[in-house]
Amino acid sequence: MDHTGRRRGGWSLGPLGLRGRPKRITMKHAIANITEFADAKAWAKSLQRSCRCTMTKQVPKAVRQYGMQIRSCEPRHLGLQHALVLIDHQLKSFGWCKLPLVFLVVFIRCLAAKCMHGVVDEIWIGDKMVAWSQVIVKGDTMRAMWFYQRDEASRQKMCLWHATLLLAVHRAISMPEVKWVDLGPSKTDELAAAKVKFGFENTREWPDMCGYNGEFVLPSTEAAYGMLFEEEVEDDATAQLARWREKQAQPKQGPAVSKKERRAAKKTERSPSGPVENGVAQGASEGIEPDCVAGAQ
């Protein structure tokens, strides 16, 4: 099968929701325009505080902590490792009691993904694949199609969905012809709300807003991910140490002045002959000027 030709493109139209599309769209898609961002880090910094922290701190921390490796391949190379991830993913939904149904769903989804256009991003920990996702580019829109992860990755909160989202935005911005990122429909209201937090808009007008009328484009499988997952924002301990060193480098000032001493200094300034003690002006008998500097001996 021609992996860059019309066959894969035609097979992809159905899952994209573009084949036989009715006039009235009932499913909302989460879309975002990424033309105003220079890179994925700029996009991440534009998010609200909690989401920005997830993308700039938690995702790089998880990648470093678990020693994750990001690899990419064409859909035609999907194999046993991808199927094992998908089996583990589907078992969370169906359970072991419906194992035959799990195998049927896995077979259909693996076949669909293998025959489609686009690029598959794999996340490995050692020699074990823990998640994979697939993206497709058609016209000026990149569609994040599938995302599957192992149950252990979900339980340990490795932020793999966020990592694949960052990868998709990174690849979309690196392609000059791409203007939109489409995350597709959401199965639950919680997932739809989560996409909104990350700067996406849930709308039924996505066919008119996204330019899906163009040709399929095969994204590069050699995107540079090294800089993408470097934690740019300093952690709290490092930031506190930097502030302490900056404070130490500043020139030292005189001792702190209390409110009582400041009031005494003001009285001294108002008195022509110095501070008054027991009704007698200090220094008047000696003919010297009063010392109005607080704290001076």
Sequence and secondary structure as in RCSB ss.txt:
>XXXX:A:sequence
MDHTGRRRGGWSLGPLGLRGRPKRITMKHAIANITEFADAKAWAKSLQRSCRCTMTKQVPKAVRQYGMQIRSCEP
RHLGLQHALVLIDHQLKSFGWCKLPLVFLVVFIRCLAAKCMHGVVDEIWIGDKMVAWSQVIVKGDTMRAMWFYQR
DEASRQKMCLWHATLLLAVHRAISMPEVKWVDLGPSKTDELAAAKVKFGFENTREWPDMCGYNGEFVLPSTEAAY
GMLFEEEVEDDATAQLARWREKQAQPKQGPAVSKKERRAAKKTERSPSGPVENGVAQGASEGIEPDCVAGAQ
>XXXX:A:secstr
  TTSHHHHHHHHHHHT SS  SS  S EEEEE TT SSHHHHHHTS HHHHHIIIIIHHHHHHHHTEEEEEE G
GG  HHHHHHHHHHHHHHH GGGHHHHHHHHHHHHHHHHHSSSEEEEEEETTEEEEEEEEEEETTEEEEEEEEE 
HHHHHTT  HHHHHHHHHHHHHHHSTT  EEE    SSHHHHHHHHHTT EEETTHHHHS TTS EE   S    
TGGGS  S  HHHHHHHHHHHHHHS        HHHHHHHHHHHH TT  EETTEETTTTTT     STT  
